[in-house]
Structure formats: structure tokens, C-alpha cells
Amino acid sequence: MRRVLTGILTVFIVLLLAGQALAASYTVQPGDSLWKIAQRYGTTVATLAQLNNLADANYIEAGQILDIPLHKVKAGETLWLISRCYGITVAALAEANRISNVDYIEEGRMLVIPKAAPAVSRGGRSSVSAAELDLLARLVEAEAGGEPYRGQVAVAASVLNRVKSPLYPNSITAVIYQVVNGYYQYSPVLDGRINIAAGESAYRAALEALNGADPSLGATGFYNPRKTTNQWVRSQPVTVVIGNHVFFR
């Protein structure tokens, strides 16, 4: 049975980050549950459990202090910009705050900020550089700028799957610029489109993939069947079709 000790409800709001980020410390009161607290702050039990490293989401004690990081949305901000500030994904931010439309957020809303995911290891490295993130985003822009967002994430993930595979180079830069028997692996490198700046959506997609999202289902390549006659790629096992791209491994 869950134990509940006697305690007093206390909420402290501490102003941080130029008046926009707030950290709420909530002291559990008798009769509280994580579900009730989650409802009060407009978040989820899973988010609170993760933020506070709770092994058992069904067990909290009165007097226990829970951290509830918050962010007050200011004019001009987007979920994308907010996610970049806290090193988290748009998807994680939307899930924690039950936001269905990631392209709209009202000014003045208080957002719960979920705990940042640990850096993803790629090819033995603990993280990627800002330059490699930018390169990955530029490839996504060039290859899938007009594709559904899920397809953009899948393109980024397929590059990272190559990085992890022993059959390909072990860095994002080396994978993207790889030339095999005189053939560029990605056409934007050949025609120069890789040098075009990436948009917000491409950056979001690259970050989602780096944080573990993989709509490609483990693919190490992709192609548009309307734009290639290459029989080798067409003979590879298909993992998924998203938009105009067929993903394979």
C-alpha cells in the first residue's frame, strides 16, 4: 500500500532565464498522487516520473519535493525555438504538454519542460558537433525539403543508421560525403545543393533523429522511384514508404 506521510503543501516559483523560464518546486501533500499533480500542472505522470527520477510512479510521500520546470511562452516563440533552448525534442515538449498542433503555441502559456534525453552515441561518440548537426540538416533539406515531416526525420535517421553500421563510415560527415567507385552516395553533394542552408523543419528532423526517432525502421538508404532507375537500390529490402521516398536496408 502506498505510504503517505503528513506534510504541508508548498509551491515555490523561482524566476530564471530573463523572466521566461520558471522552476516550480512542489511539496507533496497528504492524499496527493502523481496523477493529481500531473493534472494540476497540465502534464503527464510519465513526464513527472522522468523529471524526478522516480522508479515507481505509484509511490510518493507527503513532504517529498518534486521538480516541475516550466517555461512561459513569449511573443514570437515556437515549440522549435523553445526545444532548442532546453536541448530537447519538439515531440518530447509536445507530449509533456499535451499539444496536438506543434506549429501553434499561445503566448503566455506555461509549458512543462521535460528532462533532456541523454546524448545519443553514434559510432562510439557521445554526441555530434554543431557542424555535423548543420550538415545533417542541410542534407535533409536538400533530399526531403518537400516531403512530410515524418519523411524528413526518416532521411536523417537513415544517415545515422549508416554511421552505426560497420558497412559505412563512422561519422555523419564521412557518410554524407562518401564516394564509392566514383559515385556520390547523396546527389546533393554532387550538384551542390548540400550547401543550401537548412530550414527550421530540417533542423527539427535532424534533432529528432539524433534523439532516437527512426521512422525509417532501420533503413540505411532511400530513393524516389520516379527519379531513379538504379536496379541495385530497387532490389534492396524495403522497410517503409513515406511520401515519395522508399526506404531500404
N, C-alpha and C positions, 0 to 999 in steps of 0.2 A: 504494500500500500504506500502511496506517495506521502512522504512526511512533509508537514507544513509547520514551520515554527512561527512564533509570534514576532511580529515586526511592524514597522511603520512605513507607509508609502511615502517615498520621496522622489521627486523628479528634479534633476539639475540640468539646466540648459547652459552650455558653455559656448560662447561665441568664438569662432575660429575662421581663418581664411577670409579676411577682409569682409566679414559680415555675411558670407554666403554659406559656409559650411557650419553645421551645428552638431555637437555631440551630446546626445541625451543619455544620462545615466539613470536607469530606472531601478529602484529598490523594490523587490518583490514583496507584496503584502499577503496576509493570510487569505486563502481562497483563490489566489491567482493561479493561472495555468499559463503555459507558453502560448496556447491558443488565444486566450483572452488578451494577453499583452500584444500579440500579433494583430488582433482585430483593432485594438486601440490605436496602434501606430500605422495601420494600413499596410502591413507587411505579412510575411508568411512564417509559420513555425520553423520551416527548414532554414530560412534566412537567419532568424534569431539564433537557432541552434548552431549554425555555422559561425556566425559572428562571435559567439561566446564560447566556442569550443565545447559544447555540451554533448557528452556521449549519449545521454538519454534525454530525449526531448520531453518525456513524460514526467521527469523528476526535477523540480526546482524547489527551493526552500524560501520561506519568508525571511527577509533580511538580505537575501542574495542580491548582488548588484549586477544588472545586465547592461551592456553597452548597446546603444542604438544610434549609430552615426546617421546624421541627417544632412540634407542639403536643400537650401531654399533656392528655388529656380528664379533667376533674374531675367530681365528682358533680353531677348536675343539668344538665349541659351537653347541648346538642343541636347537630347539624350546622348548624342555622339560626343559633343564637347564635354559634357559632364563625365561621361565614362572615361575619356582620355585623362581628365584631371585626377581621377582616382585609380587609374590603372586597372579598370575592369571592362567587361564587355557590355555592349548595349543590351544584349539578351539577358545578362545577369541583372542589370539595372531594371529592365522592364519586368522581369519575373518577380523581383523583390517587391516591386511597387504595383503589381497587377495592371500593367499598362499594355493595352492591346494594340494601340497605334503608336509605333516607335517614332513616327515622323511628327508627332504633336505632343507638346507638353505645356501646360498653362503656367504663366508667370505667377510666382508666389507660392507654388505648391511645394510642400515639404516632402522630399524624397528620402527613403531609407537607402543607405549606401551599403551594399553587401561587401563582404570581405573579398579582397582581391585574390584571384586564383594564383597558386604558385607558378613560377616561371616554368614554361614547358621546355623540356630537354629535347634538343634536336641534334642528332649526330654527336652526342656526347657533350654538347654545350648546354649551359644552364639557361641561356636566353639569347635573343638576337639583337643585333645593333640597330640603332635608328636608321642607319644607311640601308641595312638589309630589309627592314620593315618597309622603307620607302620603295626599294626596288621591287619587293613582292607586290606592293600596292600598285605600282606602275604596270607590272605585268597583268594584274587583274584588270586594271583599267583598259589596257590595250586588247586583251583577249576576250574580256567579258563585260565591257562597259555598258553594253546594251542588253545584257542578259538579266534574268531575275536575280534578286539579291542572293537567294539560296545558291544559284549557279555561280555567282561570284565567289562565295565562300568555298564552294566545291573546287573551283580552279586553284585558289590559294592552298587548299588542303592537299590537292594532288601534287603540288610542288613540294610541300613539306613531307609528303609520303615518299617522294623520291629522295629527299635528304636523309630519311630514316632507312632507306633501302640500301643494302650493300651493292646493288647493281648500278647505283648512281653516285655522283659526288656527294660529299657530306656537308655542304653548306648551301644556303639559298642562292648566293651569288654564283657559285660554281655550277649549280643545277641549271639556273636560268641561262647562263652564257655557254653552256656545254655545246660543243660541236662534235658530231660523230660522223666519221667518214665524209667530212665536208658538208654535212647537213646540220643546220641550226635546229635545235630542239624546239625553239619557240620563234615563230615568224616575226613577232615584233622586234626581236633582237636584230634580225636580218634587215628589216625595212626601216628601222629607226623609231618605230612607234614606242619602243620601250623608254624613250627619253621624254615622252609627254607626261606632264605632271598628273598625278592621280587625284581623283575627286574624293569627296567625303565617303561615298558608298564603298569605293575600292579600299580605302583605309580601314573602314569598319570591317569589311570582309576579311582582310588580311589579319586583323587583330582577332577576329572570331576564330579563324583557323589556328592561329598561334596559341589560342587558349583551349584548343582541343576539339572544336567543332569540325566535323567531317561529313558533309552531305554527299561527298563523292563515294562514300562507303569503301574507302581504302584504295581508290584509284591512283595510278601513277601517271596517267595521261588522259587526254581528252581530244576530241576533234568535232568539227562541224561536217556532217556527211554531205552537205550541199557544197562544201568548199574543198574537199579533198578526195582524191582517187587512190590514195595510198592504200595498197592492199594489206600491208603489214598491220597498220593500226586497225583496219576494219576486221582483221582476223583475231584480234585480242578479245579476251573475255570481258563482256560489258558488265559494269557494276550498277550503273544508273544512267538515265537520260534526264537532263534538266534543261529546259529551254531548247536552244539549238545545239547543245553540246551532248555528245555521247562520251561517257567516262569509262575508262577501261584500266585493267591492270595486267 
